[in-house]
Amino acid sequence: MHHTCRPRQRSARGSRRPVTLVLAAALVTAGCGSGGDEPSAAVATNTVASTLARPPSSGATSRPVNTRPGPVEISDGLLTADRRTVWNPGVTYGGGGIPDRAEVCASLAPSGADDTAAIQDALDACAAGQVVELAAGTFNISGPGLELRASHITLRGAGPGQPGSGEGGTRLVKADRDDNAAGAILYVGNNAAEFASSHDLAADGVKGAHTVTLADDPGLALGEYVLIDHDTTNDPDVVWNEFHGPPGDGSRRWFARQDRSLSQIVEITAVDGPTVTFATPLHWTFRTDYQAQLSRYGDGDGNVRPFVEWAGIEDVYLYGGMEGDFHGNLAISACAYCWVRNVESNYNIGTAIGFYGTYRSELRDSYVHSTADPNPGGGGYLFGISNGGSDNLAENNIFWQGNKMLVMRASGGGNVFAYNYLDDGYGSYYPDIVEVGLNAGHYTTPHMELLEGNQAWNADGDSYWGNSLAITLFRNHLTGTRRDVAGLGLEDRLNRRIAALNQYHYGYNFVGNVLGEPDMALVADQRRFVYELSAEDVEVVPVWQLGYVGEDPGQPYDPKVAETTLRHGNFDFVTGEQHWDDAVATRDLPPSLYLTDKPEFFGDLPWPWVDPAAGTTADLPARVRFDRIHGL
């Protein structure tokens, strides 16, 4: 099922101001010193060993960047260079670890009245490297919500409390939602759709390169975050589906610059006149014959505005955010090395937790669930990456009871969605039509994204707004069945499939996945399971359904989807076998495509937890947590 959405973004507030805190809420100020340096391994949590690495550059001015040793070397014998990129995402891996900040600038307890101004004043007054600390209890948030527009600050609660209610934890609740349908609970960062200037590339920005040369010298700064993109109106790789208007139409700038859906955010590490070097490689080739440009983020008035950096939200429960895309419960935009950790998000309208134009930011160890609007239209999504967002990470989370668990809309590549548990996606007026689970799409043109180690009922790529390119699904478990844990009457009767792609989705890689379960059951009028379906048949349930037309069932399938999809080393429970592509040399699958070691959150559980050679799966930590929450 699909939707029409016209997102409305908010501009940033004015500059931070010094304030004297005289608040009704209980407030204790702590000594405020300096801080804000990027973390080293010695002062970070979720830390892996890190080194300072510098991409090759001929420039005399350069900036070292924290990177993880590695990243994982992927052989041409498994994925050729045109099918892969470097995945070194988020704060935990790409940034060297989430900083464990201890210095508290303000401690607040709920006032029993409106707490918005008290928390906002504390955020505005906090110095870099410090924490605004919220006690347990319910904080009432109203009006346009809270805004964190400064770098190197953590907003930390006492924990999200009892799952489902937040009882006993720090609860941030939109208290005026019945009278005021506008506003998220919390915004972090600036407006990712505002730019100061754009500059043509003098030559193509080639996939895999760390450097581009511009046609002029705009005076770029070290550490600046910029957007690389090109016009995709005539790009043969890109599909703007018919539901968009023509070039220049507003629908073609919802999540991208006008008509420029192929993009990537990069961090500048060296400048030598018009030659610029980045921390990460280009995930796609940006072509000058399609007017490739580098754009500087701005304030809407032509002035360059830096990203917010190293801002974190931790240990809180969020409830009742409103208004739609760019809002929801928590919206993070134009933010780099920012994180959301140990948060519960409940009852949102608009993407519950949205990453809009973010770089190496991270959602981890969280529980995102139960939208207030489980239907198409943008109100019922649980997590999304858009506006060129690149090299972000969503790891070890639970996503439950949304319309779409995950959407990627004009995302910028290098993003990793890994080791998450997804279940019971649905539409309230079509509970018997199976929604999509893993989905790196829902607006043209996500590319070079990695979905690894997740469990969901299916994977698909919807094409209503266009296509996705070169998406990799590695060592996931697709069960084939929604569990309907809350007893909503979800019945997998129509459009049931396990691994599928709509028309136009080209160059996908499905490698080492386990498809289905040994006890899968047919329902209603379903007659049998089949390995593959290439024409509509409502009586069968396929493992594979590639190239179908979701918005118009019965139309001929797009044959290019199957022709360009790599299927290698996947085990399915219909044939009871692991299937290999004879053209691919490597059959010794690596444990991960982005991790060099077992992640800490697996503890004593086996990893990799998906074994396609035997067709077995162990325990996924996020699934274990979910089952414990629901007494399963």
C-alpha positions in Angstrom: 0.0 0.0 0.0 1.2 3.5 -0.8 0.6 7.1 -0.1 1.0 10.7 -1.1 2.9 12.9 1.3 4.1 16.5 1.2 6.4 16.9 4.1 6.8 20.3 5.8 10.1 21.0 7.5 10.9 23.5 10.3 13.7 26.1 10.1 16.1 26.3 12.9 15.6 28.6 15.8 17.8 31.6 16.3 21.3 31.3 17.7 21.8 29.9 21.2 21.7 32.5 24.0 23.1 32.6 27.5 20.2 32.3 30.0 19.8 32.3 33.8 17.8 29.2 34.8 15.0 30.1 37.2 12.5 27.3 36.7 9.5 25.8 38.4 10.8 22.4 37.8 13.4 21.1 40.2 16.7 22.2 38.8 20.2 21.6 40.1 23.1 23.1 38.1 26.5 21.6 38.0 29.8 23.2 37.3 30.1 23.8 33.5 33.5 23.4 32.0 34.8 23.0 28.5 34.3 19.9 26.4 33.1 18.7 23.0 36.1 17.0 21.5 35.4 14.0 19.3 35.7 10.9 21.5 38.7 8.7 21.7 38.4 4.9 22.3 39.4 5.5 26.0 36.4 7.7 26.7 33.7 6.1 24.6 31.1 3.4 25.2 30.1 0.8 22.6 33.7 1.4 21.5 35.7 -0.7 19.1 39.5 -0.2 18.6 40.0 2.9 16.5 42.8 4.5 14.6 43.3 7.9 13.1 43.1 7.5 9.3 43.5 10.0 6.6 42.2 9.5 3.0 44.8 10.0 0.3 45.1 13.7 -0.6 47.5 15.9 -2.3 46.3 18.9 -0.3 48.5 20.6 2.3 45.5 21.0 4.7 43.9 17.9 6.1 41.9 16.7 9.1 42.3 13.2 10.7 39.1 11.3 11.2 38.2 8.5 13.6 37.6 5.3 11.7 37.3 1.6 12.6 40.2 -0.7 11.6 39.1 -2.4 8.5 36.5 -1.9 7.3 35.5 -5.4 6.2 37.3 -6.4 3.0 34.7 -7.8 0.6 36.1 -9.9 -2.2 35.3 -9.5 -5.9 34.6 -13.2 -5.8 31.5 -12.5 -3.6 30.3 -9.1 -4.7 31.9 -7.2 -7.6 32.8 -3.6 -7.2 29.7 -2.3 -8.9 27.5 -4.2 -6.3 29.2 -3.1 -3.1 30.6 -0.1 -1.2 32.5 0.4 2.0 30.1 0.0 5.0 31.7 1.7 8.1 28.6 3.3 9.6 27.4 5.4 12.5 29.1 6.6 15.7 29.9 3.2 17.1 32.0 2.1 14.1 32.6 5.1 11.8 33.1 7.5 14.7 35.1 5.5 17.2 32.3 5.1 19.8 29.5 7.0 21.6 31.1 9.3 24.2 30.3 8.5 27.8 29.7 12.0 29.0 29.7 12.5 32.8 29.6 16.2 33.5 26.0 17.4 34.1 25.1 21.0 33.4 21.5 20.8 34.6 19.3 18.2 36.4 15.6 18.5 36.1 12.5 16.8 37.6 9.0 17.0 36.3 7.1 20.1 37.5 3.6 18.6 37.1 2.8 21.4 34.6 4.3 22.3 31.2 8.0 21.4 31.2 8.8 22.5 27.7 10.5 25.9 28.6 12.5 24.4 31.5 14.1 21.7 29.4 14.6 24.1 26.5 16.4 26.6 28.7 18.6 23.9 30.0 19.5 22.7 26.5 20.3 26.3 25.4 22.5 27.0 28.4 24.5 23.7 28.4 28.1 23.9 27.4 29.8 21.5 24.9 30.6 18.1 26.3 27.9 18.2 29.0 24.6 16.5 29.8 21.1 17.7 30.5 19.8 15.1 32.9 16.2 14.3 33.3 14.9 12.5 36.4 12.3 9.7 36.3 8.7 10.9 35.8 6.5 12.5 33.2 7.7 15.7 31.5 4.8 17.4 29.6 5.9 18.8 26.2 3.7 21.2 24.3 3.7 23.7 21.4 6.4 23.2 18.7 8.4 20.8 20.9 12.0 20.8 22.1 15.0 21.8 19.9 18.6 20.7 20.4 20.5 22.9 17.9 24.0 22.8 19.6 26.8 20.3 19.2 28.4 18.0 21.8 25.4 17.9 24.2 23.6 14.8 25.5 20.0 14.8 26.7 19.8 11.8 29.1 16.9 10.4 31.1 16.8 7.8 33.9 15.8 5.1 31.4 12.7 4.4 29.3 10.9 2.6 32.1 8.4 -0.2 31.8 8.0 -1.2 28.1 4.7 0.1 26.6 4.0 2.7 29.3 7.3 4.1 30.3 6.3 3.8 34.0 9.2 4.3 36.3 11.3 5.9 33.6 11.8 9.3 32.1 8.7 10.0 30.0 8.5 12.9 27.4 4.9 13.2 26.4 3.2 15.6 24.0 0.6 16.9 26.4 -1.3 19.1 24.0 -1.8 16.5 21.2 -5.6 16.6 21.4 -5.6 20.3 20.7 -2.4 20.8 18.8 -1.7 18.4 15.9 1.6 20.2 15.1 5.0 19.4 16.4 7.3 16.6 17.3 8.5 16.0 20.9 12.1 16.7 20.0 14.1 18.1 17.1 17.9 17.6 16.9 19.9 19.5 14.2 19.0 22.0 11.6 17.0 22.0 8.3 18.6 19.5 5.9 16.8 21.1 2.9 18.4 24.5 3.2 21.6 25.3 1.3 23.9 28.3 1.0 25.4 27.6 -2.5 26.0 24.9 -5.1 29.1 24.3 -7.2 29.6 22.3 -10.3 32.0 19.4 -10.4 34.8 19.8 -13.0 34.9 16.0 -13.6 32.8 13.1 -12.6 32.9 12.1 -8.9 33.8 8.4 -9.4 32.4 5.7 -7.2 35.0 4.6 -4.7 37.0 7.8 -4.9 37.6 10.0 -1.8 38.3 13.2 -3.9 36.4 15.5 -6.3 37.5 18.6 -8.2 35.2 21.5 -8.5 34.9 24.0 -11.3 35.6 26.8 -8.8 37.0 27.3 -5.3 34.2 28.1 -2.9 36.5 28.2 0.2 35.3 25.0 1.8 36.2 24.4 5.5 37.8 21.3 7.0 35.2 19.3 8.8 32.3 20.8 6.8 29.6 18.4 5.7 28.4 18.8 2.1 26.0 17.2 -0.3 27.1 15.7 -3.6 24.3 15.0 -6.1 23.3 15.0 -9.8 20.1 15.6 -11.8 18.4 12.3 -12.3 15.7 13.4 -14.8 17.5 11.7 -17.6 19.6 9.2 -15.7 18.8 5.7 -17.1 19.4 4.0 -13.8 16.7 6.1 -12.0 13.0 5.7 -12.2 10.7 8.5 -11.1 7.4 6.6 -11.2 4.3 8.0 -12.7 2.9 9.1 -9.4 5.4 11.9 -9.3 4.7 15.1 -11.3 7.0 16.1 -14.2 10.5 17.5 -13.7 10.2 20.6 -11.5 7.2 19.3 -9.7 7.2 19.6 -5.9 7.0 15.9 -5.4 10.5 15.7 -6.8 12.0 17.7 -4.0 10.3 16.1 -1.0 13.4 14.3 0.1 16.1 15.6 -2.3 17.1 18.8 -4.0 14.9 19.5 -7.0 15.0 16.5 -9.4 18.3 15.2 -7.8 17.5 11.9 -6.1 21.0 10.4 -6.3 23.0 12.1 -3.6 25.4 11.5 -0.7 26.5 13.5 2.3 30.3 13.6 2.9 32.7 15.0 5.5 35.6 17.2 4.2 39.0 16.1 5.5 41.3 18.0 3.1 41.1 21.0 0.8 43.6 22.0 -1.9 41.9 24.8 -3.8 39.1 23.3 -5.8 40.1 19.8 -5.0 38.3 18.3 -2.0 38.9 15.1 0.0 36.3 13.2 2.0 36.4 10.8 4.9 34.2 8.2 3.1 34.4 7.0 -0.5 31.7 8.0 -3.0 29.1 5.3 -3.0 28.0 6.1 -6.6 29.4 7.9 -9.6 28.1 11.5 -9.8 28.2 12.6 -13.5 28.9 16.0 -14.9 26.7 15.3 -17.9 23.9 15.2 -15.3 25.1 18.5 -13.8 26.8 17.0 -10.7 27.2 19.5 -8.0 28.6 20.0 -4.4 26.2 21.9 -2.2 26.9 23.7 1.1 24.3 23.6 3.8 22.9 26.9 4.8 20.4 28.9 6.8 18.0 29.8 4.0 19.5 33.2 3.6 22.6 32.2 1.7 24.8 31.8 4.8 26.7 28.6 5.4 25.4 26.8 8.5 27.4 24.0 10.1 25.9 20.6 10.9 25.1 19.9 14.6 27.7 17.3 15.7 28.0 14.7 18.4 24.6 15.3 20.0 22.9 12.4 21.8 19.5 11.4 23.1 19.6 8.6 25.7 17.4 6.6 28.1 14.0 8.2 27.6 10.4 7.3 26.6 8.7 9.3 23.9 4.9 9.4 23.4 2.5 11.2 21.1 4.5 13.3 18.6 2.5 14.6 15.7 2.4 16.3 12.3 3.9 13.8 9.8 7.3 13.6 8.1 10.1 15.7 9.5 8.2 15.5 12.9 6.9 12.4 14.5 8.4 11.7 18.0 12.0 12.5 17.2 13.4 14.2 14.1 17.2 14.4 13.6 18.4 16.5 10.6 21.6 18.0 9.3 23.4 16.2 12.1 26.6 14.3 12.1 27.8 11.7 14.6 24.6 12.0 16.5 22.9 9.2 18.2 19.7 7.8 19.8 20.3 5.1 22.4 18.0 3.1 24.7 14.9 5.0 23.7 11.3 3.8 23.5 9.1 5.6 20.9 5.3 5.0 21.2 2.2 6.4 19.4 3.6 8.6 16.7 2.1 10.4 13.7 4.9 10.9 11.2 8.0 8.8 11.0 8.5 7.9 14.7 12.3 8.4 14.6 13.5 10.1 11.4 17.0 10.7 10.1 16.8 13.6 7.6 20.1 14.5 5.9 22.3 12.9 8.6 25.8 11.6 8.4 27.2 8.7 10.5 24.4 9.0 13.0 22.9 6.1 14.8 19.8 4.6 16.3 20.6 1.7 18.7 19.2 -0.5 21.5 15.8 1.0 21.2 12.1 0.0 21.0 10.0 1.8 18.3 6.4 0.7 18.1 2.7 1.3 17.9 2.0 4.2 15.5 -1.2 6.1 16.1 -1.9 5.9 12.3 -1.0 2.5 10.9 -1.8 3.4 7.3 -0.2 4.7 4.1 0.4 8.4 3.9 3.5 9.0 5.9 1.9 9.0 9.4 2.6 5.4 10.4 6.3 4.8 9.7 8.7 3.8 12.4 12.2 4.7 11.1 13.5 6.4 8.1 16.6 7.8 6.4 16.2 10.4 3.7 17.6 13.6 2.1 20.9 12.1 1.2 21.5 10.7 4.6 24.7 8.6 4.4 26.7 6.1 6.4 24.1 5.9 9.2 23.5 2.9 11.4 20.4 1.4 13.0 21.5 -1.6 15.1 19.9 -3.9 17.7 16.4 -2.3 17.7 12.9 -3.6 17.9 10.3 -2.2 15.3 6.7 -3.4 15.9 3.3 -2.4 14.8 3.9 0.3 12.2 2.6 0.6 8.7 6.2 0.7 7.4 9.0 -0.5 9.7 11.7 1.2 7.6 11.7 3.6 4.7 14.7 4.9 2.8 13.9 7.9 0.6 16.6 9.4 -1.5 19.1 8.2 1.0 22.8 8.6 0.2 24.3 5.1 0.5 26.6 3.5 3.0 23.7 3.1 5.5 23.5 -0.1 7.6 20.3 -1.5 9.1 21.4 -4.5 11.1 20.4 -7.0 13.8 17.0 -5.5 14.3 13.7 -7.3 14.9 10.7 -6.3 12.9 7.2 -7.7 13.2 3.5 -7.0 12.6 3.6 -4.2 10.0 0.0 -3.6 8.8 -2.6 -1.2 7.6 -5.7 -0.8 9.8 -8.1 -1.0 6.9 -6.3 -4.0 5.2 -5.2 -6.4 7.9 -5.3 -9.3 5.5 -2.9 -7.8 3.0 0.7 -8.4 3.9 2.7 -5.2 4.3 6.5 -4.9 3.6 9.0 -5.7 6.3 12.6 -5.0 5.3 12.4 -2.2 2.7 15.2 0.1 1.5 12.9 2.2 -0.5 9.6 4.2 -0.7 11.0 7.1 -2.7 13.6 7.1 -5.5 16.7 6.5 -5.4 18.3 4.8 -2.3 21.5 3.0 -3.3 24.3 0.9 -1.9 22.6 0.2 1.5 23.2 -2.8 3.6 20.5 -4.8 5.5 22.2 -7.4 7.6 21.3 -9.9 10.3 17.7 -8.8 10.8 14.6 -10.8 11.4 11.4 -9.8 9.6 8.4 -11.5 8.0 9.5 -10.5 4.5 11.7 -8.2 2.4 10.6 -6.2 -0.6 11.2 -3.0 -2.5 8.1 -1.0 -3.3 8.2 1.1 -6.5 5.3 3.5 -6.1 7.6 6.5 -6.0 10.5 4.9 -7.9 13.3 2.5 -7.6 16.3 1.5 -5.4 19.6 0.4 -6.7 22.3 -2.1 -5.6 20.8 -2.9 -2.1 22.4 -5.8 -0.3 20.5 -8.2 2.1 23.0 -10.4 3.9 22.4 -13.1 6.6 18.8 -12.1 7.4 16.0 -14.4 8.5 12.7 -13.8 6.7 10.1 -15.9 8.4 7.3 -15.6 5.9 4.6 -15.0 8.6 3.5 -12.0 10.8 3.0 -13.2 14.4 0.1 -10.8 15.3 1.3 -10.6 18.8 -1.4 -8.1 19.9 -4.2 -10.1 18.4 -5.3 -7.4 15.9 -6.6 -10.0 13.5 -3.7 -9.8 11.1 -4.1 -12.6 8.5 -1.4 -13.2 5.8 -4.0 -13.9 3.2 -3.1 -11.6 0.3 0.2 -10.6 -1.3 2.1 -13.0 0.9 5.7 -13.4 -0.2 9.0 -13.9 1.5 11.7 -12.3 -0.7 10.3 -10.0 -3.3 11.0 -6.9 -5.3 8.6 -4.6 -7.2 9.4 -3.5 -10.8 12.4 -1.2 -11.4 14.5 -2.4 -8.4 17.8 -3.4 -10.0 21.1 -4.8 -9.0 20.0 -6.2 -5.6 22.1 -8.7 -3.7 20.4 -11.4 -1.6 23.3 -13.4 0.0 23.3 -15.9 2.8 19.7 -15.4 3.9 17.4 -18.0 5.5 13.9 -17.8 3.9 10.9 -19.1 5.7 10.5 -21.5 8.6 10.0 -25.2 8.8 6.4 -24.8 10.3 5.1 -22.2 7.9 1.3 -22.7 7.5 -1.0 -21.8 4.6 -4.1 -19.7 5.4 -7.5 -19.0 3.8 -7.4 -19.9 0.0 -3.7 -20.5 -0.2 -3.0 -23.9 -1.8 0.8 -24.3 -1.8 4.2 -22.8 -1.3 6.4 -22.4 -4.4 10.0 -21.5 -4.9 9.4 -18.7 -7.4 6.5 -16.8 -8.9 6.7 -15.0 -12.2 3.0 -14.2 -12.8 0.2 -13.5 -10.5 -1.4 -16.5 -8.8 -3.3 -15.7 -5.6 -3.4 -19.4 -4.6 0.3 -19.8 -4.1 2.8 -18.3 -1.6 6.3 -17.8 -3.2 9.7 -17.6 -1.7 10.8 -15.4 -4.5 8.6 -12.8 -6.4 10.8 -10.5 -8.5 9.6 -7.7 -10.7 5.9 -7.7 -9.8 3.8 -4.6 -10.0 2.5 -4.0 -6.5 0.3 -1.0 -7.4 -1.3 -2.9 -10.3 -1.3 -6.7 -9.7 -1.8 -8.7 -12.8 0.5 -6.6 -15.0 3.4 -8.4 -16.6 6.5 -8.7 -14.3 9.6 -6.5 -15.0 12.1 -9.2 -16.2 15.1 -6.9 -15.6 14.6 -7.3 -11.8 15.2 -11.0 -11.8 18.0 -10.7 -14.4 20.0 -8.2 -12.3 19.3 -9.7 -8.8 22.1 -11.7 -7.4 20.8 -14.7 -5.3 23.7 -16.6 -3.7 23.9 -18.9 -0.8 20.3 -18.5 0.4 18.5 -21.4 2.1 14.7 -21.7 1.8 12.3 -24.1 3.6 10.2 -24.8 0.4 13.0 -26.6 -1.4 14.9 -27.4 1.8 18.2 -26.4 0.1 20.8 -23.7 -0.1 21.0 -22.3 -3.6 24.1 -20.8 -5.2 24.8 -18.7 -8.2 27.2 -20.7 -10.4 28.8 -17.5 -11.7 29.9 -16.4 -8.2 33.2 -18.0 -7.1 33.0 -17.5 -3.4 30.9 -19.9 -1.3 32.7 -19.3 2.0 30.5 -16.4 3.3 32.0 -14.0 5.7 30.4 -13.5 9.1 29.5 -9.9 8.3 29.9 -7.2 5.6 30.6 -4.4 8.1 31.7 -6.0 11.4 35.2 -7.4 11.9 34.2 -9.0 15.3 31.2 -10.3 17.2 29.3 -7.3 18.5 29.1 -6.9 22.3 25.4 -6.9 22.4 25.3 -10.5 21.4 26.9 -11.5 24.7 27.1 -15.3 25.0 24.7 -15.8 22.1 26.1 -17.4 18.9 27.2 -15.0 16.1 26.6 -15.0 13.2 23.1 -16.0 14.3 21.9 -16.9 10.7 23.5 -20.0 9.2 22.3 -20.6 5.6 24.5 -23.7 5.2 22.4 -25.6 7.7 19.2 -23.5 7.3 19.3 -22.7 11.0 19.0 -19.6 13.1 20.1 -19.0 16.7 18.7 -16.2 19.0 18.7 -12.6 17.8 19.1 -10.3 20.9 16.4 -7.9 19.7 13.9 -10.7 19.3 14.8 -12.1 22.7 14.0 -8.7 24.3 10.8 -8.4 22.4 9.6 -11.9 23.5 10.5 -11.1 27.1 8.5 -7.8 26.9 5.4 -9.6 25.7 5.8 -12.7 27.8 6.3 -15.0 24.8 
